[in-house]
């Protein structure tokens, strides 16, 4: 299991190979890799030039660990890797990786989906978009909360 907050980029392929090499009982690894988009809400006249990500050190890792632990109570998992980048990022840069290793694909898909849905709204990250028409802090999106809410409370068990 691993949580990393870092400025440097990451390789999804390297993470997958490492997870597989460390555990021969892994039958499936499901990943989600998020990338910085060059525009927001499909408004093509506003082009993203740079995204700045900030986090609350210590608190961010604590929340990601809580999400990871909850996933382990809901599903039988072999490994979880969460990598989230901070600092200045450009369009096309990878920003987040969630990788879930499991004996069977169903649990791996569900756990990966659960983790990214919770991470989007619960982990203390702040995004500042610098665009061709100005810069601003990104607000929470209602859709992200709806995605998270379908999983129920972090304190409930779904096995």
ZILINFEN-V869025 format. One record per residue. PHI is phi in radians with two decimals (none if undefined). PSI is psi as a letter, one per 20 degrees, with the letter a starting at -180 (none if undefined). OMEGA is omega in radians with two decimals (none if undefined). Layout:
BEGIN
PHI&PSI&OMEGA ; PHI&PSI&OMEGA
END
This chain:
BEGIN
none&q&-3.11 ; -2.79&q&3.09 ; -2.24&p&3.10 ; -2.35&p&2.98 ; -1.96&p&-3.01 ; -2.66&q&3.07 ; -1.52&h&-3.06 ; -1.27&q&3.13 ; -1.25&r&-3.14 ; -2.40&r&3.09 ; -2.01&o&3.09 ; -1.03&g&-3.14 ; -1.05&g&3.13 ; -1.10&g&3.13 ; -1.12&g&3.12 ; -1.05&g&-3.13 ; -1.07&g&3.12 ; -1.11&g&3.14 ; -1.09&g&-3.12 ; -1.19&g&-3.12 ; -1.15&h&-3.08 ; -1.47&i&-3.06 ; -2.64&o&-3.09 ; -1.30&i&3.14 ; -1.52&i&-3.13 ; -1.24&p&3.09 ; -1.85&i&-3.13 ; -2.67&q&2.97 ; -2.24&p&3.12 ; -1.90&p&-3.13 ; -2.20&q&2.93 ; -2.21&p&3.05 ; -2.08&p&3.11 ; -1.73&q&-3.12 ; -2.13&q&3.05 ; -1.28&p&3.10 ; -1.51&q&-3.12 ; -1.58&i&3.03 ; -2.58&r&-3.05 ; -2.05&p&3.11 ; 0.94&k&3.06 ; 1.04&k&3.07 ; -1.63&n&-2.99 ; -1.20&i&3.12 ; -1.27&i&3.11 ; -1.81&o&-3.10 ; -1.78&p&3.08 ; -1.31&p&3.08 ; -1.79&h&3.13 ; -2.80&q&3.06 ; -2.07&p&3.08 ; -1.87&p&3.14 ; -1.96&p&3.06 ; -2.08&q&3.09 ; -2.55&r&3.10 ; -1.75&n&-3.07 ; -0.96&p&-3.11 ; 1.55&g&3.13 ; -1.22&h&-3.14 ; -1.10&g&3.14 ; -1.08&h&3.13 ; -1.09&g&3.14 ; -1.21&g&3.10 ; -1.12&h&3.09 ; -1.12&g&3.11 ; -1.08&g&3.11 ; -1.13&g&3.12 ; -1.06&g&3.13 ; -1.10&h&3.11 ; -1.11&g&3.10 ; -1.04&h&3.13 ; -1.21&h&3.07 ; -1.46&h&-3.11 ; -1.55&h&-3.08 ; -2.34&q&3.07 ; -1.57&o&-3.02 ; -2.09&q&3.10 ; -1.59&h&-3.09 ; -2.83&q&3.03 ; -2.39&p&3.02 ; -2.21&p&3.08 ; -2.19&p&3.07 ; -2.16&p&3.09 ; -2.28&p&-3.14 ; -1.56&q&3.04 ; -2.32&r&-3.13 ; 1.69&a&-3.11 ; -1.50&p&3.14 ; -2.21&q&-3.14 ; -1.92&q&3.07 ; -0.94&p&-3.13 ; 1.64&i&3.12 ; -1.22&q&3.00 ; -1.22&p&-3.08 ; -2.03&h&-3.09 ; -2.57&q&3.04 ; -2.32&p&2.96 ; -2.12&p&3.12 ; -2.22&p&-3.10 ; -2.18&p&3.10 ; -1.85&p&-3.02 ; -2.72&r&3.06 ; -1.23&h&-3.06 ; -2.28&q&-3.02 ; -1.15&h&-3.07 ; -1.01&g&3.12 ; -1.12&h&3.14 ; -1.13&g&3.09 ; -1.09&g&-3.11 ; -1.07&g&-3.11 ; -1.13&g&3.12 ; -1.09&g&3.13 ; -1.08&g&3.10 ; -0.99&g&-3.07 ; -1.08&g&-3.10 ; -1.21&h&3.10 ; -1.10&g&3.12 ; -1.25&g&3.14 ; -0.99&g&-3.09 ; -0.97&h&-3.05 ; -1.99&i&-3.07 ; -1.75&h&-3.10 ; -1.34&p&-3.08 ; -1.36&n&3.00 ; -2.06&q&3.08 ; -2.21&p&-3.09 ; -2.00&p&3.04 ; -2.06&o&3.14 ; -1.66&p&3.02 ; -1.92&o&-3.07 ; -2.09&r&3.10 ; -1.19&i&3.14 ; -2.08&j&3.09 ; 2.38&a&3.12 ; -2.24&q&-3.07 ; -2.86&q&3.05 ; -1.41&p&-3.11 ; -1.41&p&3.09 ; -1.47&q&3.03 ; -1.09&q&3.13 ; -1.90&p&3.14 ; -0.99&h&-3.12 ; -1.05&h&3.14 ; -1.16&h&3.11 ; -1.19&h&3.10 ; -1.12&h&3.10 ; -1.09&g&3.14 ; -1.15&g&-3.05 ; -1.09&h&-3.12 ; -1.20&i&3.12 ; -1.52&i&-3.08 ; 1.44&a&-3.09 ; -1.22&q&3.08 ; -1.11&h&-3.11 ; -1.53&i&3.11 ; -1.64&q&3.14 ; -1.93&p&-3.09 ; -2.09&j&-3.05 ; -0.99&none&none
END
